[in-house]
Amino acid sequence: MIQLVLKRDAMNSMYFDDINGGRSSFTNDLQGMTASLSAEEFDGFMKSNNLIVYHNTIKGYETGEVYGEFIPE
């Protein structure tokens, strides 16, 4: 499982079709919006939103803007 933490404002422009439960699988934490994903869900989410991984951060491929972070569990 992978713990995904997204910035609250980034959630509005993303697609959640690849995640079981969609947007409702995220909970509101102090760090941002958090969900536990399988490796397949994580890969699908990254591809459908055109995101890349840099160390433990998630960035937009074209803009380089940081949208959140992930923690392998």
TIPAMAR-901296 format. One record per atom (N, C-alpha, C, CB): residue in one letter; atom name; x, y, z. Coordinates in nm, 2 decimals. Glycine has a CB too. Layout:
<sites>
@r->A, a->CA, X->X, Y->Y, Z->Z
...
</sites>
This chain:
<sites>
@r->M, a->N, X->0.08, Y->-0.12, Z->0.00
@r->M, a->CA, X->0.00, Y->0.00, Z->0.00
@r->M, a->C, X->0.09, Y->0.12, Z->0.00
@r->M, a->CB, X->-0.10, Y->0.00, Z->0.12
@r->I, a->N, X->0.03, Y->0.23, Z->-0.06
@r->I, a->CA, X->0.10, Y->0.36, Z->-0.07
@r->I, a->C, X->0.01, Y->0.46, Z->-0.01
@r->I, a->CB, X->0.14, Y->0.39, Z->-0.22
@r->Q, a->N, X->0.07, Y->0.54, Z->0.08
@r->Q, a->CA, X->-0.01, Y->0.65, Z->0.14
@r->Q, a->C, X->0.01, Y->0.77, Z->0.06
@r->Q, a->CB, X->0.03, Y->0.67, Z->0.29
@r->L, a->N, X->-0.09, Y->0.83, Z->0.00
@r->L, a->CA, X->-0.09, Y->0.94, Z->-0.09
@r->L, a->C, X->-0.14, Y->1.06, Z->-0.01
@r->L, a->CB, X->-0.16, Y->0.92, Z->-0.22
@r->V, a->N, X->-0.07, Y->1.17, Z->-0.01
@r->V, a->CA, X->-0.11, Y->1.29, Z->0.06
@r->V, a->C, X->-0.11, Y->1.41, Z->-0.05
@r->V, a->CB, X->-0.02, Y->1.33, Z->0.18
@r->L, a->N, X->-0.23, Y->1.46, Z->-0.08
@r->L, a->CA, X->-0.24, Y->1.57, Z->-0.18
@r->L, a->C, X->-0.28, Y->1.70, Z->-0.11
@r->L, a->CB, X->-0.35, Y->1.53, Z->-0.28
@r->K, a->N, X->-0.23, Y->1.81, Z->-0.17
@r->K, a->CA, X->-0.27, Y->1.94, Z->-0.13
@r->K, a->C, X->-0.42, Y->1.95, Z->-0.15
@r->K, a->CB, X->-0.19, Y->2.05, Z->-0.20
@r->R, a->N, X->-0.49, Y->2.02, Z->-0.06
@r->R, a->CA, X->-0.63, Y->2.04, Z->-0.08
@r->R, a->C, X->-0.67, Y->2.11, Z->-0.21
@r->R, a->CB, X->-0.69, Y->2.11, Z->0.04
@r->D, a->N, X->-0.60, Y->2.21, Z->-0.24
@r->D, a->CA, X->-0.64, Y->2.29, Z->-0.36
@r->D, a->C, X->-0.61, Y->2.21, Z->-0.49
@r->D, a->CB, X->-0.57, Y->2.42, Z->-0.37
@r->A, a->N, X->-0.52, Y->2.11, Z->-0.49
@r->A, a->CA, X->-0.49, Y->2.03, Z->-0.61
@r->A, a->C, X->-0.60, Y->1.93, Z->-0.64
@r->A, a->CB, X->-0.36, Y->1.96, Z->-0.59
@r->M, a->N, X->-0.68, Y->1.90, Z->-0.54
@r->M, a->CA, X->-0.78, Y->1.80, Z->-0.56
@r->M, a->C, X->-0.89, Y->1.84, Z->-0.67
@r->M, a->CB, X->-0.85, Y->1.77, Z->-0.43
@r->N, a->N, X->-0.91, Y->1.97, Z->-0.68
@r->N, a->CA, X->-1.02, Y->2.02, Z->-0.77
@r->N, a->C, X->-0.99, Y->1.99, Z->-0.92
@r->N, a->CB, X->-1.03, Y->2.16, Z->-0.75
@r->S, a->N, X->-0.86, Y->1.97, Z->-0.96
@r->S, a->CA, X->-0.83, Y->1.96, Z->-1.10
@r->S, a->C, X->-0.78, Y->1.82, Z->-1.13
@r->S, a->CB, X->-0.72, Y->2.06, Z->-1.14
@r->M, a->N, X->-0.81, Y->1.72, Z->-1.05
@r->M, a->CA, X->-0.76, Y->1.58, Z->-1.07
@r->M, a->C, X->-0.87, Y->1.49, Z->-1.10
@r->M, a->CB, X->-0.68, Y->1.54, Z->-0.95
@r->Y, a->N, X->-0.83, Y->1.38, Z->-1.16
@r->Y, a->CA, X->-0.92, Y->1.27, Z->-1.19
@r->Y, a->C, X->-0.90, Y->1.15, Z->-1.10
@r->Y, a->CB, X->-0.91, Y->1.22, Z->-1.34
@r->F, a->N, X->-1.01, Y->1.09, Z->-1.04
@r->F, a->CA, X->-0.99, Y->0.99, Z->-0.94
@r->F, a->C, X->-1.06, Y->0.86, Z->-0.99
@r->F, a->CB, X->-1.06, Y->1.03, Z->-0.81
@r->D, a->N, X->-1.08, Y->0.84, Z->-1.12
@r->D, a->CA, X->-1.14, Y->0.72, Z->-1.17
@r->D, a->C, X->-1.06, Y->0.59, Z->-1.14
@r->D, a->CB, X->-1.17, Y->0.74, Z->-1.32
@r->D, a->N, X->-0.93, Y->0.60, Z->-1.13
@r->D, a->CA, X->-0.85, Y->0.48, Z->-1.11
@r->D, a->C, X->-0.84, Y->0.43, Z->-0.97
@r->D, a->CB, X->-0.71, Y->0.51, Z->-1.16
@r->I, a->N, X->-0.90, Y->0.51, Z->-0.88
@r->I, a->CA, X->-0.89, Y->0.48, Z->-0.74
@r->I, a->C, X->-1.03, Y->0.42, Z->-0.69
@r->I, a->CB, X->-0.86, Y->0.60, Z->-0.65
@r->N, a->N, X->-1.02, Y->0.30, Z->-0.63
@r->N, a->CA, X->-1.15, Y->0.24, Z->-0.57
@r->N, a->C, X->-1.20, Y->0.34, Z->-0.47
@r->N, a->CB, X->-1.12, Y->0.10, Z->-0.51
@r->G, a->N, X->-1.33, Y->0.38, Z->-0.49
@r->G, a->CA, X->-1.39, Y->0.47, Z->-0.40
@r->G, a->C, X->-1.37, Y->0.62, Z->-0.44
@r->G, a->CB, X->-1.33, Y->0.46, Z->-0.26
@r->G, a->N, X->-1.29, Y->0.64, Z->-0.54
@r->G, a->CA, X->-1.27, Y->0.77, Z->-0.60
@r->G, a->C, X->-1.23, Y->0.88, Z->-0.50
@r->G, a->CB, X->-1.40, Y->0.82, Z->-0.66
@r->R, a->N, X->-1.28, Y->1.00, Z->-0.51
@r->R, a->CA, X->-1.24, Y->1.11, Z->-0.43
@r->R, a->C, X->-1.28, Y->1.08, Z->-0.28
@r->R, a->CB, X->-1.31, Y->1.24, Z->-0.48
@r->S, a->N, X->-1.39, Y->1.00, Z->-0.26
@r->S, a->CA, X->-1.44, Y->0.98, Z->-0.13
@r->S, a->C, X->-1.35, Y->0.89, Z->-0.04
@r->S, a->CB, X->-1.57, Y->0.92, Z->-0.13
@r->S, a->N, X->-1.24, Y->0.83, Z->-0.10
@r->S, a->CA, X->-1.15, Y->0.75, Z->-0.03
@r->S, a->C, X->-1.04, Y->0.83, Z->0.04
@r->S, a->CB, X->-1.08, Y->0.65, Z->-0.12
@r->F, a->N, X->-1.04, Y->0.96, Z->0.02
@r->F, a->CA, X->-0.95, Y->1.05, Z->0.08
@r->F, a->C, X->-1.01, Y->1.11, Z->0.21
@r->F, a->CB, X->-0.91, Y->1.17, Z->-0.01
@r->T, a->N, X->-0.93, Y->1.12, Z->0.31
@r->T, a->CA, X->-0.97, Y->1.19, Z->0.44
@r->T, a->C, X->-0.89, Y->1.31, Z->0.46
@r->T, a->CB, X->-0.94, Y->1.09, Z->0.56
@r->N, a->N, X->-0.95, Y->1.40, Z->0.53
@r->N, a->CA, X->-0.89, Y->1.54, Z->0.56
@r->N, a->C, X->-0.80, Y->1.53, Z->0.68
@r->N, a->CB, X->-1.00, Y->1.64, Z->0.58
@r->D, a->N, X->-0.67, Y->1.54, Z->0.66
@r->D, a->CA, X->-0.57, Y->1.54, Z->0.77
@r->D, a->C, X->-0.51, Y->1.68, Z->0.78
@r->D, a->CB, X->-0.46, Y->1.43, Z->0.74
@r->L, a->N, X->-0.42, Y->1.69, Z->0.88
@r->L, a->CA, X->-0.34, Y->1.82, Z->0.89
@r->L, a->C, X->-0.25, Y->1.84, Z->0.77
@r->L, a->CB, X->-0.26, Y->1.81, Z->1.02
@r->Q, a->N, X->-0.20, Y->1.73, Z->0.72
@r->Q, a->CA, X->-0.10, Y->1.75, Z->0.60
@r->Q, a->C, X->-0.18, Y->1.78, Z->0.47
@r->Q, a->CB, X->-0.02, Y->1.62, Z->0.59
@r->G, a->N, X->-0.30, Y->1.74, Z->0.46
@r->G, a->CA, X->-0.38, Y->1.75, Z->0.34
@r->G, a->C, X->-0.48, Y->1.64, Z->0.33
@r->G, a->CB, X->-0.28, Y->1.75, Z->0.21
@r->M, a->N, X->-0.51, Y->1.60, Z->0.21
@r->M, a->CA, X->-0.60, Y->1.49, Z->0.18
@r->M, a->C, X->-0.53, Y->1.36, Z->0.17
@r->M, a->CB, X->-0.69, Y->1.52, Z->0.06
@r->T, a->N, X->-0.56, Y->1.26, Z->0.25
@r->T, a->CA, X->-0.48, Y->1.14, Z->0.25
@r->T, a->C, X->-0.56, Y->1.02, Z->0.22
@r->T, a->CB, X->-0.42, Y->1.12, Z->0.39
@r->A, a->N, X->-0.50, Y->0.92, Z->0.14
@r->A, a->CA, X->-0.56, Y->0.80, Z->0.11
@r->A, a->C, X->-0.46, Y->0.69, Z->0.10
@r->A, a->CB, X->-0.64, Y->0.81, Z->-0.03
@r->S, a->N, X->-0.50, Y->0.57, Z->0.12
@r->S, a->CA, X->-0.41, Y->0.45, Z->0.10
@r->S, a->C, X->-0.44, Y->0.38, Z->-0.03
@r->S, a->CB, X->-0.41, Y->0.35, Z->0.22
@r->L, a->N, X->-0.35, Y->0.37, Z->-0.11
@r->L, a->CA, X->-0.37, Y->0.31, Z->-0.25
@r->L, a->C, X->-0.29, Y->0.19, Z->-0.27
@r->L, a->CB, X->-0.35, Y->0.42, Z->-0.35
@r->S, a->N, X->-0.33, Y->0.10, Z->-0.35
@r->S, a->CA, X->-0.25, Y->-0.01, Z->-0.40
@r->S, a->C, X->-0.16, Y->0.04, Z->-0.51
@r->S, a->CB, X->-0.34, Y->-0.13, Z->-0.46
@r->A, a->N, X->-0.06, Y->-0.03, Z->-0.54
@r->A, a->CA, X->0.04, Y->0.01, Z->-0.64
@r->A, a->C, X->-0.03, Y->0.03, Z->-0.78
@r->A, a->CB, X->0.15, Y->-0.10, Z->-0.66
@r->E, a->N, X->-0.13, Y->-0.05, Z->-0.81
@r->E, a->CA, X->-0.20, Y->-0.04, Z->-0.94
@r->E, a->C, X->-0.28, Y->0.09, Z->-0.94
@r->E, a->CB, X->-0.29, Y->-0.16, Z->-0.96
@r->E, a->N, X->-0.35, Y->0.12, Z->-0.83
@r->E, a->CA, X->-0.43, Y->0.24, Z->-0.82
@r->E, a->C, X->-0.34, Y->0.36, Z->-0.83
@r->E, a->CB, X->-0.51, Y->0.25, Z->-0.69
@r->F, a->N, X->-0.22, Y->0.36, Z->-0.76
@r->F, a->CA, X->-0.13, Y->0.47, Z->-0.76
@r->F, a->C, X->-0.08, Y->0.50, Z->-0.91
@r->F, a->CB, X->-0.01, Y->0.44, Z->-0.67
@r->D, a->N, X->-0.04, Y->0.39, Z->-0.98
@r->D, a->CA, X->0.01, Y->0.40, Z->-1.11
@r->D, a->C, X->-0.09, Y->0.46, Z->-1.21
@r->D, a->CB, X->0.06, Y->0.27, Z->-1.17
@r->G, a->N, X->-0.22, Y->0.41, Z->-1.20
@r->G, a->CA, X->-0.33, Y->0.46, Z->-1.28
@r->G, a->C, X->-0.36, Y->0.61, Z->-1.25
@r->G, a->CB, X->-0.45, Y->0.38, Z->-1.26
@r->F, a->N, X->-0.36, Y->0.64, Z->-1.12
@r->F, a->CA, X->-0.38, Y->0.78, Z->-1.08
@r->F, a->C, X->-0.27, Y->0.88, Z->-1.14
@r->F, a->CB, X->-0.39, Y->0.79, Z->-0.93
@r->M, a->N, X->-0.15, Y->0.83, Z->-1.13
@r->M, a->CA, X->-0.04, Y->0.91, Z->-1.18
@r->M, a->C, X->-0.05, Y->0.93, Z->-1.33
@r->M, a->CB, X->0.10, Y->0.85, Z->-1.15
@r->K, a->N, X->-0.08, Y->0.83, Z->-1.40
@r->K, a->CA, X->-0.09, Y->0.84, Z->-1.55
@r->K, a->C, X->-0.21, Y->0.92, Z->-1.59
@r->K, a->CB, X->-0.10, Y->0.70, Z->-1.61
@r->S, a->N, X->-0.32, Y->0.90, Z->-1.53
@r->S, a->CA, X->-0.44, Y->0.98, Z->-1.58
@r->S, a->C, X->-0.43, Y->1.13, Z->-1.54
@r->S, a->CB, X->-0.57, Y->0.92, Z->-1.51
@r->N, a->N, X->-0.35, Y->1.16, Z->-1.45
@r->N, a->CA, X->-0.34, Y->1.30, Z->-1.41
@r->N, a->C, X->-0.21, Y->1.37, Z->-1.46
@r->N, a->CB, X->-0.34, Y->1.32, Z->-1.26
@r->N, a->N, X->-0.13, Y->1.29, Z->-1.54
@r->N, a->CA, X->-0.01, Y->1.34, Z->-1.60
@r->N, a->C, X->0.09, Y->1.39, Z->-1.49
@r->N, a->CB, X->-0.04, Y->1.45, Z->-1.70
@r->L, a->N, X->0.12, Y->1.30, Z->-1.39
@r->L, a->CA, X->0.20, Y->1.34, Z->-1.28
@r->L, a->C, X->0.33, Y->1.25, Z->-1.28
@r->L, a->CB, X->0.13, Y->1.32, Z->-1.15
@r->I, a->N, X->0.43, Y->1.31, Z->-1.22
@r->I, a->CA, X->0.56, Y->1.24, Z->-1.21
@r->I, a->C, X->0.60, Y->1.23, Z->-1.06
@r->I, a->CB, X->0.67, Y->1.30, Z->-1.30
@r->V, a->N, X->0.69, Y->1.14, Z->-1.03
@r->V, a->CA, X->0.75, Y->1.12, Z->-0.90
@r->V, a->C, X->0.89, Y->1.18, Z->-0.89
@r->V, a->CB, X->0.74, Y->0.97, Z->-0.85
@r->Y, a->N, X->0.92, Y->1.26, Z->-0.79
@r->Y, a->CA, X->1.05, Y->1.31, Z->-0.77
@r->Y, a->C, X->1.08, Y->1.29, Z->-0.62
@r->Y, a->CB, X->1.07, Y->1.46, Z->-0.82
@r->H, a->N, X->1.17, Y->1.20, Z->-0.59
@r->H, a->CA, X->1.19, Y->1.15, Z->-0.45
@r->H, a->C, X->1.06, Y->1.11, Z->-0.39
@r->H, a->CB, X->1.26, Y->1.27, Z->-0.37
@r->N, a->N, X->1.01, Y->1.18, Z->-0.29
@r->N, a->CA, X->0.88, Y->1.14, Z->-0.24
@r->N, a->C, X->0.77, Y->1.24, Z->-0.27
@r->N, a->CB, X->0.89, Y->1.12, Z->-0.09
@r->T, a->N, X->0.79, Y->1.33, Z->-0.36
@r->T, a->CA, X->0.69, Y->1.43, Z->-0.40
@r->T, a->C, X->0.63, Y->1.39, Z->-0.53
@r->T, a->CB, X->0.76, Y->1.57, Z->-0.41
@r->I, a->N, X->0.51, Y->1.45, Z->-0.55
@r->I, a->CA, X->0.43, Y->1.43, Z->-0.68
@r->I, a->C, X->0.42, Y->1.56, Z->-0.74
@r->I, a->CB, X->0.29, Y->1.37, Z->-0.65
@r->K, a->N, X->0.47, Y->1.56, Z->-0.87
@r->K, a->CA, X->0.47, Y->1.69, Z->-0.95
@r->K, a->C, X->0.40, Y->1.68, Z->-1.08
@r->K, a->CB, X->0.62, Y->1.73, Z->-0.97
@r->G, a->N, X->0.35, Y->1.79, Z->-1.13
@r->G, a->CA, X->0.29, Y->1.79, Z->-1.26
@r->G, a->C, X->0.40, Y->1.78, Z->-1.36
@r->G, a->CB, X->0.22, Y->1.92, Z->-1.28
@r->Y, a->N, X->0.38, Y->1.69, Z->-1.46
@r->Y, a->CA, X->0.48, Y->1.67, Z->-1.56
@r->Y, a->C, X->0.52, Y->1.79, Z->-1.64
@r->Y, a->CB, X->0.43, Y->1.56, Z->-1.66
@r->E, a->N, X->0.42, Y->1.87, Z->-1.68
@r->E, a->CA, X->0.45, Y->1.99, Z->-1.77
@r->E, a->C, X->0.49, Y->2.11, Z->-1.69
@r->E, a->CB, X->0.33, Y->2.02, Z->-1.85
@r->T, a->N, X->0.43, Y->2.13, Z->-1.57
@r->T, a->CA, X->0.45, Y->2.25, Z->-1.49
@r->T, a->C, X->0.56, Y->2.24, Z->-1.39
@r->T, a->CB, X->0.32, Y->2.30, Z->-1.43
@r->G, a->N, X->0.58, Y->2.12, Z->-1.34
@r->G, a->CA, X->0.67, Y->2.10, Z->-1.23
@r->G, a->C, X->0.61, Y->2.14, Z->-1.09
@r->G, a->CB, X->0.80, Y->2.17, Z->-1.25
@r->E, a->N, X->0.49, Y->2.18, Z->-1.09
@r->E, a->CA, X->0.42, Y->2.22, Z->-0.96
@r->E, a->C, X->0.41, Y->2.10, Z->-0.87
@r->E, a->CB, X->0.29, Y->2.28, Z->-0.99
@r->V, a->N, X->0.44, Y->2.11, Z->-0.74
@r->V, a->CA, X->0.42, Y->2.01, Z->-0.64
@r->V, a->C, X->0.28, Y->2.00, Z->-0.60
@r->V, a->CB, X->0.52, Y->2.03, Z->-0.52
@r->Y, a->N, X->0.22, Y->1.88, Z->-0.61
@r->Y, a->CA, X->0.08, Y->1.85, Z->-0.58
@r->Y, a->C, X->0.06, Y->1.78, Z->-0.45
@r->Y, a->CB, X->0.01, Y->1.78, Z->-0.69
@r->G, a->N, X->0.17, Y->1.71, Z->-0.40
@r->G, a->CA, X->0.16, Y->1.63, Z->-0.28
@r->G, a->C, X->0.28, Y->1.55, Z->-0.26
@r->G, a->CB, X->0.03, Y->1.55, Z->-0.28
@r->E, a->N, X->0.26, Y->1.44, Z->-0.18
@r->E, a->CA, X->0.37, Y->1.35, Z->-0.15
@r->E, a->C, X->0.31, Y->1.21, Z->-0.13
@r->E, a->CB, X->0.45, Y->1.39, Z->-0.03
@r->F, a->N, X->0.40, Y->1.11, Z->-0.14
@r->F, a->CA, X->0.36, Y->0.98, Z->-0.11
@r->F, a->C, X->0.46, Y->0.91, Z->-0.02
@r->F, a->CB, X->0.34, Y->0.90, Z->-0.24
@r->I, a->N, X->0.41, Y->0.81, Z->0.05
@r->I, a->CA, X->0.49, Y->0.73, Z->0.15
@r->I, a->C, X->0.46, Y->0.59, Z->0.13
@r->I, a->CB, X->0.46, Y->0.78, Z->0.30
@r->P, a->N, X->0.56, Y->0.51, Z->0.08
@r->P, a->CA, X->0.53, Y->0.36, Z->0.07
@r->P, a->C, X->0.52, Y->0.30, Z->0.21
@r->P, a->CB, X->0.65, Y->0.30, Z->-0.01
@r->E, a->N, X->0.42, Y->0.22, Z->0.23
@r->E, a->CA, X->0.39, Y->0.16, Z->0.36
@r->E, a->C, X->0.45, Y->0.02, Z->0.37
@r->E, a->CB, X->0.24, Y->0.15, Z->0.39
</sites>
